[in-house]
Each structure stands twice: as structure tokens, then as C-alpha cells.
Amino acid sequence: MGLIAAGLPGLAALGALLFTWMQVGQASKELRISEQGQITTRFNTAIGNLGSRSLDIRLGGIYALRRIMEDSARDHPAVVSVLSAFAQEHAGSSAESLKKPLDDTRPFVNTPKPDVQAAIDTLARRNPDRDAGAVIDLSKTDLRHLHLPGEAAIRLPRVVLIEADLRQAYLSGADLRAANLYSAHLDNAWLDKANLQGAALYRASLAGAALWGANLRGVDRTCAELGPTKRGECVDLHDSQLNGADLRNAKLSDVNLQDAFLRSADLRDADLARANLSHADFTVFSGAKAAGVSLEGAGRVGADLRNAKLRDANLQGAFLAGADLRGADLTRANLTDADFSGAKLDGAKLDGAKRDGTTGLPR
């Protein structure tokens, strides 16, 4: 009896501890339910605000959804879907915007509406790891002059931009890995230092785009716009800025790179078969990295490298059979083991070029 009496205080203390733990657990559960209820209320209110005729109220709804996305991982995918649908609905159709030429003299006239800009900005700054399968679909939208600040916060991997009008958009440093840019219009867009690794560029137009320092490793090629008969069918990179771009393993056969700037570009093992590189500028201090690059011609027409500036370029092992190199500057270029069988070399400058193991070059 004495032992039982001595143990009663301990049992009472244990019972009190268990009771307190159960109360804390219940309170915590009730708090979570209350918080979820509050988030649901906030979510519904924000959705209602998106339908307002007042711009201020719509912007308030977008910023409320941004806060919900930050506070609740569970609601994050739903917010992504809502804001994507809102931006696509309110941005306007690229089918209409593409009928009009871009007025370079008035760059801020055709910018996205403030609420569309805010919605896309919110999507670009989210944490993609919380998407849980939600897709940002901005296909066929008018996003001319879209401006997203050039910083690491721009995260749009796997974004769908099919047939979107992104002419002169500012996407410097954007994360666009595996983006679907099928038939997208990115003429004169700022994509410097952007990560386009694995992006689908079929029929995309990037004429005049700034792509220096961009990561284009493994981009999904197709053909380039090479003339009126193929207009709109191919990747167009003519007159683009690709200085320092990473194009390793990129599949860009048939791509139009006429007048493109490729200084310091890394083209190792890239597929540029039948590419139009007429007047392309590869000039660098240390030589463009192009070892193993394929510049294979098609049929009677080889790669178009007329007047190409390949001074000091590293074209070791390059396949240039049938290429048109008339007037090309290959001064001091490394042409070791390169194949020039059947290439047109009238007027080509080969002074100081390394020719060990080359095939098809005149003595």
C-alpha cells in the first residue's frame, strides 16, 4: 500500500502530461482547420476580385493569390492554374497582334496590361518545386514587350508558349528550361544569359534576339527559315546575338544563322547540318569552340558559309563536305582532321590555318 501511495503523485503527473498533450494536439488540429478555412476564404475572395471591372481590385486579387501561394503549398498548384488562365484570357490574342508590325519607335505602347504583367510576374517568381503538375500555359497570347526583371528569380521551366507573340520581350536570365516555344515569335527579344536547355524551338522565330551567354544545350531543333518556300517552318536565328552561348549538343540542322554573332560560342558536337551561316561572325580572341561540329551539306547544296568570319576558330574534326566557303576567312583556324571534300573555297583565306589530317583542301 505504501508503494502504491508513493506512486500516485507520479501517475497523476503522467496523466496530467498526457491530458495536456492531447489538449495541445487538439488545439493544433483546430488551428490548422481554422487556418485552412481562412485560406479558403481568402482564395475565394481573391478569385472574385479577378473578375472585377476595376483594375485596382483585380491587382489586389493577384497579389492576394501571390501571398496564398507563398503561405500554402497545398494551394500553390491551384493558384498557378488560376493565374495562368487569367493571363491567357486577358493578354489578347497573338493571332491579332502578329498582323501588325512591331513599332520600334514606340516600344512601350503595346506592353501587356498591368494585371497581365502582374500575373505573369507572380508566376515567374514562384517556387516551381511546388507545382505538382500544374502547367503554365500562355499559348497564343500577345506578350509583346513583356518585361521580367533580369535576375535569378525568373523561373518559368516547362512553360508553354506555343505561338505566343514575345517580340521585344525582356527575359534576360530567365529559366526557360524545357519550355515549349513551338512557333513562338521572339524576334528582337532579350534572352541573354537565359537558360533554354532542352527547349522546343520548332518553327520559332528569334531573329535579332539577344542570346549572348544563353544556355541552348540540347535544344530541340528543326529546320530554319531559309526562304519564302519554307517561311514559318523553321527556327530563325538570323542576325541574332549568340556571343558566348552554350550550344553543346544543340540540334540546329537547317537553322538560319545568317549574320549571327557567335563569338566565343560553344558549338562542340552541335548539329548544324545544312545551316545557313552566311556572314556569321565567329571571331574571338581564343577561337570559337567548335570541335566535332557537324556542318554537313544536303545533296548538291552544302552548308552556306560564304564570307563567314571563322578567323582563329576551332573547327577540328568538322564535317564541311560540300560546304560553300567562298570568301570565308579561316585565317589561323584549327582545321585538323576536318573534311572539305567538294567544298567551294574560291577566295577563302587559309593563311596560317592548321591543316593536319584535313581532306579536300588545296595545297
Rosetta blueprint (number, residue, H / E / L):
1 M L
2 G H
3 L H
4 I H
5 A H
6 A H
7 G H
8 L H
9 P H
10 G H
11 L H
12 A H
13 A H
14 L H
15 G H
16 A H
17 L H
18 L H
19 F H
20 T H
21 W H
22 M H
23 Q H
24 V H
25 G H
26 Q H
27 A H
28 S H
29 K H
30 E H
31 L H
32 R H
33 I H
34 S H
35 E H
36 Q H
37 G H
38 Q H
39 I H
40 T H
41 T H
42 R H
43 F H
44 N H
45 T H
46 A H
47 I H
48 G H
49 N H
50 L H
51 G L
52 S L
53 R L
54 S L
55 L H
56 D H
57 I H
58 R H
59 L H
60 G H
61 G H
62 I H
63 Y H
64 A H
65 L H
66 R H
67 R H
68 I H
69 M H
70 E H
71 D H
72 S L
73 A L
74 R L
75 D L
76 H H
77 P H
78 A H
79 V H
80 V H
81 S H
82 V H
83 L H
84 S H
85 A H
86 F H
87 A H
88 Q H
89 E H
90 H H
91 A L
92 G L
93 S E
94 S H
95 A H
96 E H
97 S H
98 L L
99 K L
100 K L
101 P L
102 L L
103 D L
104 D L
105 T L
106 R L
107 P L
108 F L
109 V L
110 N L
111 T L
112 P L
113 K L
114 P H
115 D H
116 V H
117 Q H
118 A H
119 A H
120 I H
121 D H
122 T H
123 L H
124 A H
125 R L
126 R L
127 N L
128 P H
129 D H
130 R H
131 D L
132 A L
133 G L
134 A L
135 V L
136 I L
137 D E
138 L L
139 S L
140 K L
141 T E
142 D E
143 L L
144 R L
145 H L
146 L L
147 H E
148 L L
149 P L
150 G L
151 E L
152 A L
153 A L
154 I L
155 R E
156 L L
157 P L
158 R L
159 V L
160 V E
161 L L
162 I L
163 E L
164 A L
165 D E
166 L L
167 R L
168 Q L
169 A L
170 Y E
171 L L
172 S L
173 G L
174 A L
175 D E
176 L L
177 R L
178 A L
179 A L
180 N E
181 L L
182 Y L
183 S L
184 A L
185 H E
186 L L
187 D L
188 N L
189 A L
190 W E
191 L L
192 D L
193 K L
194 A L
195 N E
196 L L
197 Q L
198 G L
199 A L
200 A E
201 L L
202 Y L
203 R L
204 A L
205 S E
206 L L
207 A L
208 G L
209 A L
210 A E
211 L L
212 W L
213 G L
214 A L
215 N E
216 L L
217 R L
218 G L
219 V L
220 D E
221 R L
222 T L
223 C L
224 A L
225 E L
226 L L
227 G L
228 P H
229 T H
230 K H
231 R L
232 G L
233 E L
234 C L
235 V L
236 D E
237 L L
238 H L
239 D L
240 S L
241 Q E
242 L L
243 N L
244 G L
245 A L
246 D E
247 L L
248 R L
249 N L
250 A L
251 K E
252 L L
253 S L
254 D L
255 V L
256 N E
257 L L
258 Q L
259 D L
260 A L
261 F E
262 L L
263 R L
264 S L
265 A L
266 D E
267 L L
268 R L
269 D L
270 A L
271 D E
272 L L
273 A L
274 R L
275 A L
276 N E
277 L L
278 S L
279 H L
280 A L
281 D E
282 F L
283 T L
284 V L
285 F L
286 S L
287 G L
288 A L
289 K E
290 A L
291 A L
292 G L
293 V L
294 S E
295 L L
296 E L
297 G L
298 A E
299 G L
300 R L
301 V E
302 G L
303 A L
304 D E
305 L L
306 R L
307 N L
308 A L
309 K E
310 L L
311 R L
312 D L
313 A L
314 N E
315 L L
316 Q L
317 G L
318 A L
319 F E
320 L L
321 A L
322 G L
323 A L
324 D E
325 L L
326 R L
327 G L
328 A L
329 D E
330 L L
331 T L
332 R L
333 A L
334 N E
335 L L
336 T L
337 D L
338 A L
339 D E
340 F L
341 S L
342 G L
343 A L
344 K E
345 L L
346 D L
347 G L
348 A L
349 K E
350 L L
351 D L
352 G L
353 A L
354 K E
355 R L
356 D L
357 G L
358 T L
359 T E
360 G L
361 L L
362 P L
363 R L
